[in-house]
Amino acid sequence: MVAPGLKARYVDVYLPSRDVKHQWEEEAKKAGIPLSKFVYEAVEAFRANKKEAPRSNFIKELAEAKEELQKLRNELKMKTLLLEKLEGEIYKARYDSFKEVQMTREPGGMMKT
């Protein structure tokens, strides 16, 4: 029977088997605390972990970040290749006109275009 002053804080817990109860009692004994405190601490630890994002969320975010990184790398590679091609075309356009200019020598050693 629960003391009247403690009834407001009292909770009944039914475990799956006597063996489980015995295991919990042994673990509480190893920790040097009563079973009720052991159960309370375990529940509080569980609740604290619930407040943190679950590991599966982190795994999903990591996979999405890796996928985005790969897309950005591919995009950067394509843009770098395009930039190199355009720079080559600019170079050709800029210096092709010099090919058309023919240098000739005048009598007396002067160069004439």
The 8 nearest C-alpha neighbors of each residue, nearest first, counted from 0:
[[1, 2, 3, 6, 5, 9, 4, 11],
 [2, 0, 6, 3, 5, 9, 4, 7],
 [1, 3, 5, 4, 6, 0, 9, 7],
 [2, 4, 6, 5, 1, 7, 0, 9],
 [5, 3, 2, 6, 7, 1, 8, 9],
 [6, 4, 2, 8, 3, 7, 9, 1],
 [5, 7, 9, 3, 8, 4, 1, 2],
 [8, 6, 5, 9, 4, 3, 10, 1],
 [9, 7, 6, 5, 10, 4, 1, 3],
 [8, 10, 6, 7, 5, 11, 1, 2],
 [11, 9, 12, 8, 6, 7, 35, 13],
 [12, 10, 13, 9, 14, 8, 35, 1],
 [13, 11, 14, 10, 38, 15, 9, 20],
 [14, 12, 11, 15, 16, 20, 17, 10],
 [13, 15, 16, 12, 20, 19, 17, 18],
 [14, 16, 19, 13, 17, 20, 18, 12],
 [17, 15, 18, 19, 14, 20, 13, 21],
 [16, 18, 20, 19, 21, 15, 14, 22],
 [17, 19, 21, 16, 20, 22, 15, 23],
 [18, 20, 22, 21, 16, 17, 23, 14],
 [21, 19, 17, 23, 18, 22, 24, 14],
 [20, 22, 18, 24, 19, 23, 17, 25],
 [23, 21, 19, 25, 20, 24, 18, 26],
 [24, 22, 20, 26, 25, 21, 27, 19],
 [23, 25, 21, 27, 22, 26, 34, 28],
 [26, 24, 28, 22, 23, 27, 21, 29],
 [27, 25, 29, 23, 28, 24, 22, 30],
 [28, 26, 30, 24, 34, 32, 25, 29],
 [27, 29, 31, 25, 30, 26, 24, 32],
 [30, 28, 26, 31, 27, 25, 32, 24],
 [29, 31, 27, 28, 32, 26, 37, 25],
 [32, 30, 28, 29, 27, 33, 26, 37],
 [33, 31, 27, 30, 28, 36, 37, 34],
 [32, 34, 36, 35, 27, 37, 28, 31],
 [35, 33, 37, 27, 36, 24, 38, 32],
 [34, 36, 38, 37, 33, 39, 32, 40],
 [37, 35, 39, 33, 38, 34, 40, 32],
 [38, 36, 34, 40, 35, 39, 27, 41],
 [37, 39, 41, 35, 36, 40, 34, 42],
 [38, 40, 36, 42, 37, 41, 35, 43],
 [41, 39, 43, 37, 42, 38, 36, 44],
 [42, 40, 38, 44, 39, 43, 37, 45],
 [41, 43, 45, 39, 44, 40, 46, 38],
 [44, 42, 46, 40, 45, 41, 47, 39],
 [45, 43, 47, 41, 42, 46, 40, 48],
 [44, 46, 42, 48, 43, 47, 41, 49],
 [45, 47, 43, 49, 48, 44, 42, 50],
 [46, 48, 44, 50, 49, 45, 43, 51],
 [49, 47, 45, 51, 50, 46, 44, 52],
 [48, 50, 46, 51, 47, 45, 52, 53],
 [51, 49, 48, 47, 52, 46, 53, 45],
 [52, 50, 48, 49, 53, 47, 54, 46],
 [51, 53, 54, 56, 50, 49, 57, 48],
 [52, 54, 55, 56, 51, 57, 49, 48],
 [55, 53, 57, 56, 58, 52, 59, 51],
 [54, 56, 58, 53, 57, 59, 52, 60],
 [57, 55, 59, 54, 58, 53, 60, 52],
 [56, 58, 60, 54, 55, 59, 61, 53],
 [57, 59, 55, 61, 56, 60, 62, 54],
 [58, 60, 56, 62, 57, 61, 55, 63],
 [61, 59, 57, 63, 62, 58, 64, 56],
 [60, 62, 64, 58, 63, 59, 57, 65],
 [61, 63, 65, 59, 64, 60, 66, 58],
 [64, 62, 66, 60, 61, 65, 67, 59],
 [63, 65, 61, 67, 66, 62, 68, 60],
 [66, 64, 68, 62, 63, 67, 61, 69],
 [67, 65, 63, 69, 68, 64, 62, 70],
 [66, 68, 70, 64, 69, 65, 63, 71],
 [67, 69, 65, 71, 66, 70, 64, 72],
 [70, 68, 72, 66, 67, 71, 73, 65],
 [71, 69, 67, 73, 68, 72, 74, 66],
 [72, 70, 74, 68, 73, 69, 75, 67],
 [71, 73, 75, 69, 74, 70, 68, 76],
 [74, 72, 76, 70, 71, 75, 69, 77],
 [73, 75, 71, 77, 76, 72, 70, 78],
 [76, 74, 72, 78, 73, 77, 79, 71],
 [75, 77, 73, 79, 74, 78, 72, 80],
 [78, 76, 74, 80, 79, 75, 81, 73],
 [77, 79, 81, 75, 80, 76, 82, 74],
 [78, 80, 82, 76, 81, 77, 75, 83],
 [81, 79, 83, 77, 78, 82, 84, 76],
 [80, 82, 78, 84, 79, 83, 85, 77],
 [81, 83, 79, 85, 84, 80, 78, 86],
 [84, 82, 86, 80, 81, 85, 87, 79],
 [85, 83, 81, 87, 82, 86, 80, 88],
 [84, 86, 88, 82, 87, 83, 89, 81],
 [85, 87, 89, 83, 88, 84, 82, 90],
 [88, 86, 90, 84, 85, 89, 83, 91],
 [87, 89, 85, 91, 90, 86, 92, 84],
 [90, 88, 86, 92, 87, 91, 93, 85],
 [89, 91, 87, 93, 88, 92, 94, 86],
 [92, 90, 88, 94, 95, 93, 89, 87],
 [93, 91, 89, 90, 95, 94, 88, 96],
 [92, 94, 90, 91, 95, 89, 96, 97],
 [93, 95, 91, 96, 97, 92, 90, 98],
 [96, 94, 97, 91, 98, 92, 93, 99],
 [95, 97, 94, 98, 99, 93, 100, 92],
 [96, 98, 95, 99, 100, 94, 93, 101],
 [99, 97, 96, 95, 100, 94, 101, 102],
 [98, 100, 97, 96, 101, 95, 102, 94],
 [101, 99, 97, 98, 102, 112, 96, 95],
 [102, 100, 112, 99, 103, 98, 111, 97],
 [101, 103, 112, 111, 100, 110, 104, 99],
 [104, 102, 111, 110, 112, 101, 105, 109],
 [105, 103, 110, 109, 111, 108, 106, 102],
 [106, 104, 109, 108, 107, 110, 111, 103],
 [105, 107, 108, 104, 109, 110, 103, 111],
 [106, 108, 105, 109, 104, 110, 111, 103],
 [109, 107, 106, 105, 104, 110, 111, 103],
 [110, 108, 105, 104, 107, 111, 106, 103],
 [111, 109, 104, 103, 105, 108, 102, 112],
 [110, 112, 103, 104, 102, 109, 105, 101],
 [111, 102, 101, 103, 100, 110, 104, 105]]
